[in-house]
Amino acid sequence: MESDEKAELVGTLRRIAAELGTDSVSRTDFLRRTGLSERKIQLLFGGYNGLVEAAGLVPRRFPSSDAPTYSDEYMLNELVRVLRLPDSKLTVIFFEQNSNISPSACQRRFGGWINALKAAAARLDPARDTALLGRIQEYTAPALPPPARPLNAELSPEPGMSPDVEDHGASDVLAEDRAAPAARGNLYGDFINFRGLQHAPLNEQGVVFLFGMICRELGYVVEIVKPGFPDCEAKREVRPGMWQRVRIEFEFRSRTFYSHGHDPDQCDVIVCWEDNWPNCPIEVLELKSAVARLPSTVRPR
């Protein structure tokens, strides 16, 4: 219940303040120590200061509520610094985890996260940051809706399409899939003999089933699986006894997320059987690799 969640956060903040011996805990310290998302705090308290006041602590105030906390120059330099980090991702979550500036502040200043990335891109060096600029351009490009496809498109060739040409824009079906001869009855993935699942998934439904089998071993507990985007809400154990809410989209192959025109800012993790999207802007959990690390049998309880 919401009241229980609010009480838990209030108790956590009071405990941190007691450990630090202070009556004023900064937003950055709280988020770093708890691993929580600022979005959760905004949802429950309307902002971090609302949580501080509910805990009976002293909120940090700025001299004038009309004066910006950071200059545009400072914000843009911080955006560029985080974007240039090794293995950086272009997501709100990555920025939140690696910057002292709230991503919501950047969104308010520049009119959204996409506009913030575009403003930062204008500060990048075309010679030094060629690859990064390419990623930003792809990430911020308007997502076009894919053309209508038959329900069995992942395994069936499209009319008039050559089977030896891979369609990168509309789908991520491999050429060998399209070239497969038509067959009566069901088609099966390769043998994996993993616990109760004999064959590898061939579609998104198989990914959902497999994730349900092993999610707890991977550190996740599922809250809800639902129609629409994103497919799933779950909690992930970020450290022993500490959980973080994540939004999950299931795909057979990770790049289908892009083909479907999904908004990366509305999803935290892509769960797929096969990761075929280099430099994906959000985290990818590839079940094929996860299964290889887990025992293929488990003792019955």
N, C-alpha and C positions, 0 to 999 in steps of 0.2 A: 504494500500500500504506500501511497505517496507520503503520508504522515510518518510512516516508519522509516522511509528513505531519508526524509528531512531530519528526523531525530538522529539517525545514524551519522549523517554528515556533520550535524552540529556537534555531536559527541566526538567525532574524529578531529574536528578543528580545535575543540577545547583541549583535547589530549596533546595535540601538536604544540599548542600555545604553552601548555604546562611544561612540556619537555624542553622547549626553547626558553622558558622563563620570561615570556613577553605577553603583552596584552594586544599585540598587533602583528598578525602573521600575513606576510605578503601573499598575493595570489600565486606568484611564481613558486614560492616555497611550498604552498599547500598542494598545488598541482604536481610538483615534482615529487613530493613525499607520498602522495596517495596514488598517483597514476591515473587520476580521474580526468574526465573530459570536461572542459568549461561549459560545453553545451548542456550537460546534465545540471550543472549549478544554475545556469540561466533558466532552465526549464522549471526548477523547483523554487528558486529564490529570486528570479529576475536579474541576477547578477551576483558577483562574488561579495560585494559589500552587503547585499541582503543576507547572505549566509553569515557574514561576520557579525552583523547586528543581531541576528537570531541567536548566535552563540554568546552574546553579551560582551563581545570584544570591541576594540576600537577600530573603526574602519579608517582606511587611509583616504584623506581628502586632498584634492588639488586646490591651489590658491583660488582659482576661478573655474566654475563649471563650464564657462564659455571658452576658456583657453584650451587649445589642443594639448594633449599630454606629450605628444611627440611631433616634431616638425615633419613635413613631407620628406625632406632630405634624409632625416634619420630613419624614417620608415622604409624608404626605398633602399637605402644602404643595408638595412637589416634583412629585407627581402632578398636582395642580391647575395648577401653573405650566406643565408640559409640555402638558397637555391644552388650555390656552388659547393655545398658540402658533399663529400664522397657519398655515392649511392643515394643522393637526395631524391625525394619524391615531391611532386607538385601539388600535394594535397594540404588541406587545412590541418589535418591531424599531424603530418610531419612537421609543419611550421610550428604548431602548438607545442610539440615535443622538443623543438630545438631553438626556440626563440624566447626572449623575455617579453616580447610584445604579444599581446593577444591578437589572434587572427581576426577576431570580430572587430577590433579597432581598425585593422587594415581594410576590412570589408566596408565598414562605415565610411572611411576616408575616401576610398576609391570607387565606391559604388558596387561592391561585390568582389568575390575572390578572383574571378576571371579578369576583371579590370585591374586588380592589384597585380596579377601576374603580368599582364600586358604592360603596365607602367614600369615594372621591374625589368622587363625584357628590353625596354628602351634604354636602360642603363648598362646593359651587357655589352661586352666587346665582341663584335662579329668574328674576329680572328680567334680570340681565346675561347669563346663560349659557343662555338658553332653547333655542337651537339645539343647543348642545353637550349639554345634558341630554337632548334628544330623540335625538341620535345615540347617546349612551351607553345609553339605554333600549332602542333598537332593537338595538344591538350585543350587549347582555347578556341580551336576552330568549331564553328557550329556543327552540332551532330545532325546528320541527315538521316531521316527514317529509312530503314532498309526496305527494298522492294518486297512485295508480298511473296511468300514462299509456301510451298506445301508443307503440311505438318511433318512429313517424313523427310524433310529436305536434308537432314544431316547425313542420310544414307542414300538419297536418290538423286541422280543427275537432273539438272534443269533442262527443259526442252531446248534444243538448239545449241547447247553448251558443249564445247569440246571437252572430253574427259581428261585431257592432259594439260588443261589450263586451270590453275587455282585462282578462285575469285576472292581476292583479299578484301574487297569493299563490302560486299553484301553478306558474306558468310565466311566461315573458317573451315569448311569441309575440305579435307585433303584430296588431292587429285586421285589417289588410289581408292578413296571412298567412292568418288563419282564413277570410277571405271569398274567398280564391282558389278558383276552380272546380276540381273534381277533374279530373285529367288522367292519361292513360295515359303510361307511360314516365317518364323522369327529368325533374326540374325543375332549372332552371339559374338562377344568380344573374346580376346585371347584368354587362355586358361590362366587364372591366378590362384585358384584353390585357396582363397583367403577366408578362413573360418566358414561362415555359412554362404559365402558368395563364390561360386565356381568360376564365373567369367568376369572379365573387366567390363566396366560400364561402356555403353555406346551412345549414351544420351544424358541429358540433364537429370532425368528421373533416377538414373542409376547413380549419379553423383550424390543426389540427395540421400538415397538409401545408404550408400557407403559412408557418407559423413555421419549419418545417424548411428551407424555401427561403432564408429571409432572416435566420435567427437570428444568424449570424456577423456580418452587417453591423450588427445591432442591439446587438452587444457580448456575445452569449451563446454558450456552447458547451454542448451537451446531454450529460449524463452517462447518463441513462436515461429512457425513456418506458415506463410500466408501467400495468397495470390497478389500479384502486383509487385512493384519494385520498391525497395529491395525484398528479396524472397524471405529473409530470415532475420530475426533479432536474437542475439545470444549474449552471453557473458564469457569473457576470457580471463583466465587466471594469469595476471601479469607478474605476480610474485606470490609466494605462499601466503594464503589468507587474504589476498587482495585481488579484486575482480574489476574488469572494465567492460562496459557495454559496447558491443560492436554490431554493425549492420552488415549482413552477408548477402551476396548475390551468387547463386549457383549457376555455373555454366559447364558444358562439357569441355570446351577449350576456352582458355582465358580471354582470347582476343574477341570472342563472340560478344563480350561485354561492350566493346567498342562498336562492333557491327550493329548491335541493337540500339545504339544511341543513348546508352545510360549515362547519367550524370555522375562522374567520379566523386563529386563533393557530397553526394547523398549515400555513399557506400564506403565501408571501411575495409572489407576483405572480399576478394573473389575466391570462392572455393570451386575448384575444377578438377577434372581427371588429369588433364594435360595442360601445362603452362606453355603457350606458344606466342606470348606477347612480350618481347624484350622491351625493357624500359617502361613497363606498365606503371602508370602514375599512382596506383594504389597497391596495397599488399595482396599477394597471391598465395593461396595455400593449394599446392598441387598434391592431390591424393595419391597419384601414382608413386611419388617419392615417399609419401608418408607410409603407405602400405609396405613399401620395401624395408622400412625401418622397424616395423612392428612384427611381433610373432604371428605366424599364420594360423596358429591354433591357440585356444585359451582353455584353461581347465574349467570344467563345469562347476558351478557353486553347489 
